């Protein structure tokens, strides 16, 4: 009977907490999956998917190309949690990250709880010193990023 109560409590906790933390040990930084998209047998969203990311009072857009990335971004969006949204920097807005003249390489976009300080900043900091960011830092990982919206 105790095991039944423990299992019931664990299921209830997962429902209350949401997909994050109920994935059987995965985590955002290492690519573990959260709760599923669309349930078993369901098809996920059409890929790629774009998200607006807010950092302090600025915004940039990322594009993700895998269902695992979508799951992590959706979990962040649902939770409202601030943390690191990171990826490899590339020149050009790639058709979606206006007004910036850079973007994060879609296959490298991920979320994390912590990151090194050298890649932390605001989108305008990257723009203002683009050659340095592209040539030396090579990635952008703002610490206070929040997933603000899933874009159409």
DSSP file (Angstrom, degrees, kcal/mol; ACC not computed):
  #  RESIDUE AA STRUCTURE BP1 BP2  ACC     N-H-->O    O-->H-N    N-H-->O    O-->H-N    TCO  KAPPA ALPHA  PHI   PSI    X-CA   Y-CA   Z-CA
    1    1 A X     >        0   0    0      0, 0.0     4,-2.1     0, 0.0     5,-0.2   0.000 360.0 360.0 360.0 -40.3    0.0    0.0    0.0
    2    2 A X  H  >  +     0   0    0      1,-0.2     4,-2.7     2,-0.2     5,-0.2   0.886 360.0  52.8 -59.0 -39.2    2.8    2.4    0.8
    3    3 A X  H  > S+     0   0    0      2,-0.2     4,-2.6     1,-0.2    -1,-0.2   0.891 107.5  51.7 -63.9 -38.5    4.2    2.0   -2.7
    4    4 A X  H  > S+     0   0    0      2,-0.2     4,-2.5     1,-0.2    -2,-0.2   0.915 111.5  46.7 -63.4 -42.9    0.8    2.8   -4.2
    5    5 A X  H  X S+     0   0    0     -4,-2.1     4,-2.6     2,-0.2    -2,-0.2   0.921 112.8  49.9 -64.6 -43.8    0.7    6.0   -2.1
    6    6 A X  H  X S+     0   0    0     -4,-2.7     4,-2.2     2,-0.2    -2,-0.2   0.905 112.4  46.8 -62.3 -42.6    4.2    6.9   -3.1
    7    7 A X  H  X S+     0   0    0     -4,-2.6     4,-2.5     2,-0.2    -1,-0.2   0.919 112.6  50.1 -65.8 -43.1    3.5    6.4   -6.8
    8    8 A X  H  X S+     0   0    0     -4,-2.5     4,-2.4     1,-0.2    -2,-0.2   0.903 111.1  49.0 -61.1 -41.2    0.3    8.4   -6.5
    9    9 A X  H  X S+     0   0    0     -4,-2.6     4,-2.5     2,-0.2    -1,-0.2   0.892 110.6  51.0 -65.6 -39.4    2.2   11.2   -4.8
   10   10 A X  H  X S+     0   0    0     -4,-2.2     4,-2.1     2,-0.2    -2,-0.2   0.908 111.1  47.7 -65.2 -41.5    4.9   11.2   -7.4
   11   11 A X  H  X S+     0   0    0     -4,-2.5     4,-2.0     2,-0.2    -2,-0.2   0.924 112.2  49.5 -65.0 -43.5    2.3   11.4  -10.2
   12   12 A X  H  X S+     0   0    0     -4,-2.4     4,-2.4     1,-0.2    -2,-0.2   0.903 109.5  52.0 -62.0 -40.9    0.5   14.2   -8.4
   13   13 A X  H  X S+     0   0    0     -4,-2.5     4,-3.3     1,-0.2     5,-0.3   0.899 108.3  51.5 -62.8 -40.1    3.8   16.1   -8.0
   14   14 A X  H  X S+     0   0    0     -4,-2.1     4,-2.6     2,-0.2    -1,-0.2   0.892 109.7  49.6 -63.4 -39.0    4.5   15.7  -11.7
   15   15 A X  H  < S+     0   0    0     -4,-2.0    -2,-0.2     2,-0.2    -1,-0.2   0.922 116.2  42.1 -65.4 -43.2    1.1   17.1  -12.6
   16   16 A X  H  < S+     0   0    0     -4,-2.4    -2,-0.2     1,-0.2    -1,-0.2   0.931 120.8  40.7 -69.3 -46.2    1.6   20.1  -10.2
   17   17 A X  H  < S-     0   0    0     -4,-3.3     3,-0.3     1,-0.2     2,-0.2   0.866 104.3-141.8 -72.8 -36.8    5.2   20.8  -11.2
   18   18 A X     <  -     0   0    0     -4,-2.6    -1,-0.2    -5,-0.3     4,-0.1  -0.567  45.5 -37.0 101.3-169.8    4.7   20.2  -14.9
   19   19 A X  S >  S+     0   0    0     -2,-0.2     3,-1.6     2,-0.1     2,-0.2   0.811 110.9  89.0 -63.3 -33.8    6.9   18.5  -17.5
   20   20 A X  T 3  S+     0   0    0     -3,-0.3    14,-0.1     1,-0.3     7,-0.1  -0.474  98.5  14.9 -68.6 133.8   10.2   19.8  -16.0
   21   21 A X  T 3  S+     0   0    0      5,-0.2    -1,-0.3    -2,-0.2     3,-0.2   0.355 109.9  81.9  87.8  -5.9   11.6   17.5  -13.4
   22   22 A X    <   +     0   0    0     -3,-1.6    -2,-0.1     1,-0.1    -3,-0.1  -0.030  60.3  99.0-116.8  28.6    9.3   14.5  -14.3
   23   23 A X  S    S-     0   0    0      3,-0.2    10,-0.2    12,-0.1     3,-0.2   0.383  98.8-102.2-101.7   4.0   11.4   13.3  -17.2
   24   24 A X  S    S-     0   0    0     -3,-0.2    -2,-0.1     1,-0.2    10,-0.0   0.818  86.2 -36.9  81.4  29.5   13.3   10.5  -15.5
   25   25 A X  S    S+     0   0    0      1,-0.3    -1,-0.2     8,-0.1     7,-0.1   0.315  97.5 129.3 110.4  -9.5   16.6   12.3  -14.9
   26   26 A X        -     0   0    0      7,-0.3    -1,-0.3    -3,-0.2     2,-0.3  -0.335  36.2-163.2 -71.9 160.9   17.1   14.4  -18.0
   27   27 A X     >> -     0   0    0      1,-0.1     5,-2.0    -4,-0.1     4,-0.7  -0.972  30.1-112.2-143.4 163.9   18.0   18.1  -17.7
   28   28 A X  T >45S+     0   0    0     -2,-0.3     3,-0.7     1,-0.2    83,-0.4   0.883 111.1  52.2 -61.0 -41.7   17.9   21.1  -19.9
   29   29 A X  T 345S+     0   0    0      1,-0.2    -1,-0.2     2,-0.1    83,-0.1   0.826 114.1  41.0 -68.9 -31.7   21.7   21.6  -20.0
   30   30 A X  T 345S-     0   0    0     -3,-0.3    -1,-0.2     2,-0.0    -2,-0.2   0.403 116.4-104.3-101.4   4.2   22.5   18.0  -21.1
   31   31 A X  T <<5 +     0   0    0     -3,-0.7    -3,-0.2    -4,-0.7    -2,-0.1   0.598  62.5 157.4  89.6  10.1   19.7   17.6  -23.6
   32   32 A X      < -     0   0    0     -5,-2.0    -1,-0.2    -7,-0.1     2,-0.2  -0.342  43.4-111.6 -64.6 152.5   17.5   15.3  -21.5
   33   33 A X        -     0   0    0    -10,-0.2    -7,-0.3     1,-0.1     3,-0.1  -0.579  24.0-151.6 -89.3 150.5   13.9   15.4  -22.6
   34   34 A X        -     0   0    0      1,-0.3   -14,-0.1    -2,-0.2    -1,-0.1  -0.020  56.2 -36.3 -91.9-156.9   11.1   16.9  -20.6
   35   35 A X  S    S-     0   0    0     36,-0.1    -1,-0.3     1,-0.1   -12,-0.1  -0.317  83.6 -88.6 -63.0 153.8    7.5   15.8  -20.7
   36   36 A X        -     0   0    0     -3,-0.1     2,-0.6     1,-0.1    -1,-0.1  -0.147  30.2-121.1 -68.2 158.1    6.4   14.7  -24.2
   37   37 A X  S    S-     0   0    0      1,-0.2    -1,-0.1     2,-0.1     5,-0.1  -0.888  94.1  -4.2 -96.5 119.9    5.0   17.0  -26.9
   38   38 A X  S    S-     0   0    0     -2,-0.6    -1,-0.2     3,-0.1     4,-0.1   0.550 110.0 -97.9  80.4   5.8    1.6   15.9  -28.0
   39   39 A X  S >  S-     0   0    0      2,-0.1     3,-1.3    -3,-0.1     2,-0.2  -0.071  72.3 -23.6  74.1-178.7    1.5   12.7  -25.9
   40   40 A X  T 3  S+     0   0    0      1,-0.3     3,-0.1    -4,-0.1    -2,-0.0  -0.461 135.7   5.6 -70.7 133.3    2.3    9.2  -27.0
   41   41 A X  T 3  S+     0   0    0      1,-0.3    -1,-0.3    -2,-0.2     2,-0.2   0.321  99.9 128.5  79.7  -8.9    1.9    8.7  -30.7
   42   42 A X    <   -     0   0    0     -3,-1.3     2,-0.3    -4,-0.1    -1,-0.3  -0.481  60.2-121.9 -79.3 149.5    1.2   12.4  -31.3
   43   43 A X        -     0   0    0     -2,-0.2     3,-0.1    -5,-0.1    -1,-0.1  -0.708  26.7-127.9 -89.1 144.8    3.1   14.3  -33.8
   44   44 A X        -     0   0    0     -2,-0.3    -1,-0.1     1,-0.2     3,-0.1  -0.022  42.0 -64.3 -77.4-173.9    5.1   17.3  -32.6
   45   45 A X        -     0   0    0      1,-0.1     2,-0.2    22,-0.1    -1,-0.2  -0.277  62.3 -88.2 -69.8 159.1    4.9   20.8  -34.0
   46   46 A X        -     0   0    0     -3,-0.1     2,-0.3     2,-0.1    -1,-0.1  -0.519  65.4 -94.6 -66.1 133.2    6.1   21.6  -37.5
   47   47 A X  S    S+     0   0    0     -2,-0.2     2,-0.1    18,-0.1    18,-0.1  -0.729  95.4  47.0-101.4 151.0    9.8   22.4  -37.4
   48   48 A X  S    S-     0   0    0     16,-0.7     2,-0.4    -2,-0.3    17,-0.2   0.595  70.0-170.1 -76.5 165.1   11.5   24.7  -37.2
   49   49 A X  E     -A   64   0A   0     15,-2.1    15,-3.1    -2,-0.1     2,-0.4  -0.961   8.0-147.6-122.1 140.4    9.9   26.7  -34.4
   50   50 A X  E     -AB  63 151A   0    101,-0.5   101,-2.9    -2,-0.4     2,-0.4  -0.855  11.1-169.0-112.8 145.8   10.9   30.2  -33.4
   51   51 A X  E     -AB  62 150A   0     11,-2.4    11,-2.5    -2,-0.4     2,-0.5  -0.986  21.5-129.4-133.1 140.9   10.8   31.8  -30.0
   52   52 A X  E     -AB  61 149A   0     97,-2.5    96,-2.4    -2,-0.4    97,-1.3  -0.787  26.2-159.4 -85.8 129.7   11.2   35.4  -28.7
   53   53 A X  E     -AB  60 147A   0      7,-3.5     7,-2.2    -2,-0.5     2,-0.4  -0.953   1.3-153.0-114.6 126.2   13.8   35.6  -26.0
   54   54 A X  E     -AB  59 146A   0     92,-2.8    92,-2.2    -2,-0.5     2,-0.4  -0.836  12.0-178.0-100.9 135.3   13.8   38.5  -23.5
   55   55 A X  E >   -AB  58 145A   0      3,-2.9     3,-2.3    -2,-0.4     2,-0.4  -0.944  66.5 -54.5-132.5 110.3   17.0   39.7  -21.8
   56   56 A X  T 3  S-     0   0    0     88,-0.7    90,-0.0    -2,-0.4    66,-0.0  -0.444 123.9 -20.0  55.3-110.4   16.4   42.6  -19.4
   57   57 A X  T 3  S+     0   0    0     -2,-0.4     2,-0.3    -3,-0.1    -1,-0.3   0.094 125.1  81.3-113.1  24.0   14.7   45.1  -21.7
   58   58 A X  E <   -A   55   0A   0     -3,-2.3    -3,-2.9     2,-0.0     2,-0.3  -0.829  58.7-153.8-125.5 163.6   15.8   43.7  -25.1
   59   59 A X  E     +A   54   0A   0     -2,-0.3     2,-0.3    -5,-0.2    -5,-0.2  -0.992  12.2 174.3-139.9 144.8   14.6   40.8  -27.3
   60   60 A X  E     -A   53   0A   0     -7,-2.2    -7,-3.5    -2,-0.3     2,-0.4  -0.920  26.2-121.7-139.2 168.9   16.0   38.5  -29.9
   61   61 A X  E     -A   52   0A   0     -2,-0.3    43,-0.4    -9,-0.2     2,-0.3  -0.924  19.8-167.9-118.7 137.4   14.6   35.5  -31.7
   62   62 A X  E     -A   51   0A   0    -11,-2.5   -11,-2.4    -2,-0.4     2,-0.4  -0.873   9.8-148.2-116.9 155.6   15.9   31.9  -31.8
   63   63 A X  E     -A   50   0A   0     41,-0.4     2,-0.3    -2,-0.3    46,-0.3  -0.984  11.3-161.8-120.9 134.2   14.9   29.1  -34.1
   64   64 A X  E     -A   49   0A   0    -15,-3.1   -15,-2.1    -2,-0.4   -16,-0.7  -0.890   9.5-170.3-117.5 151.1   15.0   25.5  -32.9
   65   65 A X        +     0   0    0     41,-0.4     2,-0.3    -2,-0.3    42,-0.1   0.374  60.3  64.3-125.0   1.7   15.0   22.4  -35.2
   66   66 A X  S  > S-     0   0    0      1,-0.1     4,-2.1   -17,-0.1     5,-0.1  -0.921  75.1-124.5-126.9 155.9   14.5   19.4  -33.0
   67   67 A X  H  > S+     0   0    0     -2,-0.3     4,-2.7     1,-0.2     5,-0.2   0.859 112.9  57.7 -64.1 -34.8   11.6   18.2  -30.9
   68   68 A X  H  > S+     0   0    0      2,-0.2     4,-2.0     1,-0.2    -1,-0.2   0.916 107.1  47.8 -61.7 -42.3   13.9   18.0  -27.9
   69   69 A X  H  > S+     0   0    0      2,-0.2     4,-2.5     1,-0.2     5,-0.2   0.924 111.2  51.0 -62.6 -43.6   14.7   21.7  -28.3
   70   70 A X  H  X S+     0   0    0     -4,-2.1     4,-3.0     1,-0.2     5,-0.2   0.922 107.9  53.0 -60.4 -44.4   11.0   22.5  -28.6
   71   71 A X  H  X S+     0   0    0     -4,-2.7     4,-2.1     1,-0.2    -1,-0.2   0.919 111.4  45.4 -57.9 -45.2   10.2   20.6  -25.4
   72   72 A X  H  X S+     0   0    0     -4,-2.0     4,-2.0     2,-0.2    -1,-0.2   0.900 114.5  47.5 -67.7 -40.4   12.9   22.5  -23.5
   73   73 A X  H  X S+     0   0    0     -4,-2.5     4,-2.7     2,-0.2    -2,-0.2   0.911 112.1  50.0 -66.9 -41.5   11.8   25.9  -24.9
   74   74 A X  H  X S+     0   0    0     -4,-3.0     4,-2.7    -5,-0.2    -2,-0.2   0.882 108.9  52.6 -63.9 -38.2    8.1   25.1  -24.2
   75   75 A X  H  X S+     0   0    0     -4,-2.1     4,-2.1    -5,-0.2     6,-0.3   0.921 111.5  46.1 -63.2 -43.5    9.0   24.1  -20.6
   76   76 A X  H  X>S+     0   0    0     -4,-2.0     4,-2.1     2,-0.2     5,-0.5   0.920 112.6  50.5 -63.6 -43.5   10.8   27.4  -20.1
   77   77 A X  H  <5S+     0   0    0     -4,-2.7    -2,-0.2     1,-0.2    -1,-0.2   0.930 112.9  45.8 -60.2 -46.7    7.9   29.3  -21.7
   78   78 A X  H  <5S+     0   0    0     -4,-2.7    -1,-0.2     1,-0.2    -2,-0.2   0.857 116.3  44.9 -65.9 -36.5    5.3   27.6  -19.4
   79   79 A X  H  <5S-     0   0    0     -4,-2.1    -1,-0.2    -5,-0.2    -2,-0.2   0.772  92.4-140.9 -80.7 -26.2    7.3   28.1  -16.3
   80   80 A X  T  <5 +     0   0    0     -4,-2.1    -3,-0.1     1,-0.2    -4,-0.1   0.551  45.6 159.6  74.3   6.0    8.3   31.7  -16.8
   81   81 A X      < -     0   0    0     -5,-0.5    66,-0.5    -6,-0.3     2,-0.3  -0.354  35.4-138.8 -65.6 135.7   11.7   30.7  -15.4
   82   82 A X        +     0   0    0     64,-0.1     2,-0.3    -3,-0.1    64,-0.2  -0.733  47.5 113.1 -90.1 147.0   14.7   33.0  -16.2
   83   83 A X  E     -C  145   0A   0     62,-2.5    62,-1.6    -2,-0.3     2,-0.4  -0.948  64.1 -33.5 177.7-162.4   17.9   31.3  -17.0
   84   84 A X  E     - D   0 112A   0     28,-1.8    28,-2.0    -2,-0.3     2,-0.5  -0.633  36.6-177.0 -85.2 131.2   20.4   30.8  -19.8
   85   85 A X  E     +CD 142 111A   0     57,-0.9    57,-0.6    -2,-0.4     2,-0.3  -0.993  27.8 176.4-119.4 119.8   19.4   30.4  -23.4
   86   86 A X  E     +CD 141 110A   0     24,-3.1    24,-2.4    -2,-0.5     2,-0.3  -0.817  15.4 142.6-130.1 159.2   22.6   29.7  -25.3
   87   87 A X  E     -C  140   0A   0     53,-1.3    53,-2.2    -2,-0.3     2,-0.3  -0.951  50.8 -71.9 179.7 169.4   23.9   28.9  -28.8
   88   88 A X  E     -C  139   0A   0     17,-0.4    17,-3.1    -2,-0.3    51,-0.3  -0.576  50.6-125.5 -76.0 132.4   26.7   29.4  -31.3
   89   89 A X  E     +E  104   0B   0     49,-1.9     2,-0.3    -2,-0.3    15,-0.2  -0.518  29.9 178.3 -79.2 144.8   26.7   32.8  -32.9
   90   90 A X  E     -E  103   0B   0     13,-2.2    13,-2.0    -2,-0.2     2,-0.1  -0.981  32.3-100.2-142.3 153.1   26.7   33.4  -36.6
   91   91 A X  E    S+E  102   0B   0     -2,-0.3    11,-0.3    11,-0.2     3,-0.1  -0.374  82.5  35.7 -72.4 150.7   26.7   36.5  -38.8
   92   92 A X  S    S-     0   0    0      9,-2.3    -2,-0.2     1,-0.1     9,-0.1   0.175  86.6 -97.1  88.3 153.9   23.4   37.8  -40.3
   93   93 A X    >>  -     0   0    0      8,-0.1     4,-2.1     6,-0.1     3,-1.8   0.551  45.2-136.2 -82.3  -6.2   19.9   37.8  -38.9
   94   94 A X  T 34  -     0   0    0      1,-0.3    -2,-0.1     2,-0.2     7,-0.0   0.689  61.5 -66.8  58.0  22.6   19.1   34.6  -40.9
   95   95 A X  T 34 S+     0   0    0      1,-0.1    -1,-0.3     2,-0.0     3,-0.0   0.450 134.4  52.8  85.3   0.3   15.8   36.1  -41.9
   96   96 A X  T <4 S+     0   0    0     -3,-1.8    -2,-0.2   -35,-0.1     2,-0.2   0.527  82.6  75.4-141.1 -14.0   14.2   36.1  -38.4
   97   97 A X  S >< S-     0   0    0     -4,-2.1     3,-1.3     3,-0.1     5,-0.4  -0.195  74.9-173.0-103.1  43.8   16.4   37.9  -35.9
   98   98 A X  T 3   +     0   0    0      1,-0.3     3,-0.1    -2,-0.2   -37,-0.0  -0.503  59.3  26.3 -71.6 146.3   15.8   41.5  -36.9
   99   99 A X  T 3  S+     0   0    0     -2,-0.2    -1,-0.3   -39,-0.1     2,-0.1  -0.956 108.1  83.1 -92.8  10.7   17.0   44.1  -36.1
  100  100 A X    <   -     0   0    0     -3,-1.3    -3,-0.1     2,-0.1    24,-0.1  -0.382  68.1-141.3 -79.1 152.2   20.2   42.3  -35.1
  101  101 A X  S    S+     0   0    0     -9,-0.1    -9,-2.3    -2,-0.1     2,-0.3  -0.101  82.9  55.4-102.0  34.6   22.9   41.4  -37.6
  102  102 A X  E     -E   91   0B   0     -5,-0.4     2,-0.3   -11,-0.3   -11,-0.2  -0.936  60.1-171.2-151.1 167.0   23.6   38.0  -35.9
  103  103 A X  E     -E   90   0B   0    -13,-2.0   -13,-2.2    -2,-0.3     2,-0.5  -0.965  31.2-101.9-154.3 166.5   21.7   34.9  -34.9
  104  104 A X  E     -E   89   0B   0    -43,-0.4   -41,-0.4    -2,-0.3     2,-0.3  -0.831  44.8-107.8 -93.1 133.8   22.2   31.7  -32.9
  105  105 A X    >>  -     0   0    0    -17,-3.1     3,-2.2    -2,-0.5     4,-0.6  -0.451  30.8-134.2 -61.0 119.5   22.8   28.6  -35.1
  106  106 A X  G >4 S+     0   0    0     -2,-0.3     3,-1.3     1,-0.3   -41,-0.4   0.835 100.0  54.5 -50.7 -44.5   19.5   26.7  -34.7
  107  107 A X  G 34 S+     0   0    0      1,-0.2    -1,-0.3   -43,-0.1    -2,-0.1   0.669 109.5  50.4 -66.2 -14.6   21.0   23.3  -34.1
  108  108 A X  G <4 S+     0   0    0     -3,-2.2    -1,-0.2   -20,-0.1     2,-0.2   0.480  79.2 117.9-102.2  -3.7   23.0   24.7  -31.2
  109  109 A X    <<  +     0   0    0     -3,-1.3     2,-0.3    -4,-0.6   -22,-0.2  -0.452  36.7 148.1 -69.7 130.6   20.3   26.5  -29.3
  110  110 A X  E     -D   86   0A   0    -24,-2.4   -24,-3.1    -2,-0.2     2,-0.3  -0.970  40.3-120.2-153.8 167.1   19.7   25.1  -25.8
  111  111 A X  E     +D   85   0A   0    -83,-0.4     2,-0.3    -2,-0.3   -80,-0.2  -0.818  30.6 170.0-110.3 154.0   18.7   26.1  -22.3
  112  112 A X  E     -D   84   0A   0    -28,-2.0   -28,-1.8    -2,-0.3     3,-0.1  -0.970  40.0-128.3-154.0 163.6   20.8   25.8  -19.1
  113  113 A X  S    S+     0   0    0     -2,-0.3     2,-0.3     1,-0.2    -1,-0.1   0.784  93.5  13.2 -86.0 -30.1   20.7   26.8  -15.5
  114  114 A X        +     0   0    0    -31,-0.1     2,-0.3   -30,-0.1    -1,-0.2  -0.960  61.8 174.5-143.1 159.1   24.3   28.3  -15.6
  115  115 A X        -     0   0    0     -2,-0.3     5,-0.0    -3,-0.1    28,-0.0  -0.964  43.1 -76.1-155.9 166.5   26.9   29.3  -18.1
  116  116 A X    >   -     0   0    0     -2,-0.3     3,-0.9     1,-0.1     4,-0.2  -0.344  40.3-124.0 -68.2 151.6   30.3   30.9  -18.1
  117  117 A X  G >  S+     0   0    0      1,-0.2     3,-1.8     2,-0.2    -1,-0.1   0.791  98.7  74.6 -69.3 -29.5   30.4   34.7  -17.7
  118  118 A X  G 3  S+     0   0    0      1,-0.3    -1,-0.2    22,-0.0    19,-0.1   0.779 100.7  43.4 -59.8 -27.2   32.2   35.5  -20.9
  119  119 A X  G <  S+     0   0    0     -3,-0.9    22,-3.1    22,-0.1    -1,-0.3   0.405  91.1 106.7 -99.9   3.3   29.2   34.8  -23.1
  120  120 A X    <   +     0   0    0     -3,-1.8     2,-0.3    -4,-0.2    22,-0.2  -0.520  45.9  94.5 -77.5 148.0   26.7   36.6  -20.9
  121  121 A X        -     0   0    0     -2,-0.2     2,-0.3     4,-0.0    23,-0.2  -0.982  68.7 -68.5 163.9-167.7   25.3   39.9  -22.0
  122  122 A X    >>  -     0   0    0     -2,-0.3     4,-1.4     1,-0.1     3,-0.9  -0.787  44.3-109.3-110.3 157.6   22.5   41.6  -23.8
  123  123 A X  H 3> S+     0   0    0     -2,-0.3     4,-2.3     1,-0.3     5,-0.2   0.873 119.1  56.6 -53.8 -38.6   21.7   41.4  -27.6
  124  124 A X  H 3> S+     0   0    0      1,-0.2     4,-2.7     2,-0.2    -1,-0.3   0.809 100.9  57.6 -65.9 -29.0   22.9   45.0  -28.0
  125  125 A X  H <> S+     0   0    0     -3,-0.9     4,-1.1     2,-0.2    -1,-0.2   0.901 107.7  46.9 -66.5 -40.1   26.2   44.2  -26.6
  126  126 A X  H >< S+     0   0    0     -4,-1.4     3,-0.6     1,-0.2     7,-0.3   0.947 114.6  47.3 -63.2 -47.8   26.7   41.5  -29.2
  127  127 A X  H >< S+     0   0    0     -4,-2.3     3,-1.0     1,-0.2    -2,-0.2   0.898 109.1  53.6 -60.8 -42.9   25.6   43.9  -31.9
  128  128 A X  H 3< S+     0   0    0     -4,-2.7    -1,-0.2     1,-0.3    -2,-0.2   0.729 125.3  23.6 -68.7 -22.3   27.9   46.7  -30.7
  129  129 A X  T <X S+     0   0    0     -4,-1.1     4,-2.1    -3,-0.6     3,-0.4  -0.315  77.8 152.0-137.4  51.1   31.0   44.6  -30.8
  130  130 A X  H <>  +     0   0    0     -3,-1.0     4,-3.0     1,-0.2     5,-0.3   0.844  68.3  55.4 -58.3 -42.8   30.0   41.9  -33.3
  131  131 A X  H  > S+     0   0    0      1,-0.2     4,-2.6     2,-0.2     5,-0.3   0.914 110.4  46.8 -59.1 -43.1   33.5   41.1  -34.6
  132  132 A X  H  >>S+     0   0    0     -3,-0.4     4,-2.9     2,-0.2     5,-1.5   0.935 114.5  46.4 -63.0 -47.6   34.7   40.3  -31.1
  133  133 A X  I  <>S+     0   0    0     -4,-2.1     5,-3.6    -7,-0.3    -2,-0.2   0.913 118.1  41.6 -64.5 -43.4   31.6   38.2  -30.3
  134  134 A X  I  <5S+     0   0    0     -4,-3.0    -1,-0.2    -5,-0.2    -2,-0.2   0.893 125.2  34.4 -70.5 -39.7   31.7   36.2  -33.6
  135  135 A X  I  <5S+     0   0    0     -4,-2.6    -2,-0.2    -5,-0.3    -3,-0.2   0.787 133.3  17.4 -89.6 -29.1   35.5   35.8  -33.6
  136  136 A X  I  <5S+     0   0    0     -4,-2.9    -3,-0.2    -5,-0.3    -2,-0.1   0.833 131.5  31.7-110.6 -55.3   36.5   35.4  -30.0
  137  137 A X  I   <S-     0   0    0     -5,-1.5    -3,-0.2     1,-0.1    -4,-0.2   0.938  74.5-174.9 -74.2 -47.8   33.5   34.5  -27.8
  138  138 A X      < +     0   0    0     -5,-3.6   -49,-1.9    -6,-0.3     2,-0.3   0.338  57.0  58.7  70.5  -4.3   31.6   32.6  -30.5
  139  139 A X  E     - C   0  88A   0    -51,-0.3     2,-0.4    -6,-0.2   -51,-0.2  -0.983  67.1-141.6-147.5 161.0   28.5   32.0  -28.5
  140  140 A X  E     + C   0  87A   0    -53,-2.2   -53,-1.3    -2,-0.3   -20,-0.2  -0.991  23.1 165.2-125.3 128.1   25.9   34.0  -26.7
  141  141 A X  E     - C   0  86A   0    -22,-3.1   -55,-0.2    -2,-0.4   -22,-0.1  -0.471  15.8-166.1-143.1  66.6   24.5   32.8  -23.3
  142  142 A X  E >   - C   0  85A   0    -57,-0.6   -57,-0.9   -22,-0.2     3,-0.8  -0.340  11.2-150.5 -60.3 131.5   22.6   35.6  -21.5
  143  143 A X  E 3  S+     0   0A   0      1,-0.2    -1,-0.1   -59,-0.2   -31,-0.1   0.824  90.8  49.1 -73.5 -33.5   22.0   34.5  -17.9
  144  144 A X  E 3  S+     0   0A   0    -23,-0.2   -88,-0.7   -62,-0.1    -1,-0.2  -0.132  81.0 140.0-101.9  37.4   18.7   36.4  -17.4
  145  145 A X  E <   -BC  55  83A   0    -62,-1.6   -62,-2.5    -3,-0.8     2,-0.4  -0.561  29.2-170.9 -82.8 141.9   17.0   35.2  -20.5
  146  146 A X  E     -B   54   0A   0    -92,-2.2   -92,-2.8    -2,-0.2     2,-0.9  -0.994  29.7-120.8-129.7 142.7   13.3   34.3  -20.5
  147  147 A X  E     +B   53   0A   0    -66,-0.5   -94,-0.2    -2,-0.4   -67,-0.1  -0.726  35.5 179.7 -79.4 108.6   11.4   32.6  -23.3
  148  148 A X  E     -     0   0A   0    -96,-2.4     2,-0.3    -2,-0.9    -1,-0.2   0.837  53.6 -12.4 -85.8 -35.4    8.7   35.3  -23.9
  149  149 A X  E     -B   52   0A   0    -97,-1.3   -97,-2.5     2,-0.0     2,-0.5  -0.988  53.2-119.1-164.5 150.7    6.7   33.7  -26.7
  150  150 A X  E     -B   51   0A   0     -2,-0.3   -99,-0.2   -99,-0.2     2,-0.2  -0.868  43.4-137.9 -90.3 128.8    6.4   31.1  -29.3
  151  151 A X  E      B   50   0A   0   -101,-2.9  -101,-0.5    -2,-0.5    -2,-0.0  -0.593 360.0 360.0 -94.7 150.6    6.2   32.9  -32.6
  152  152 A X              0   0    0     -2,-0.2    -1,-0.1  -103,-0.1  -101,-0.1   0.497 360.0 360.0 -68.8 360.0    3.9   32.0  -35.6
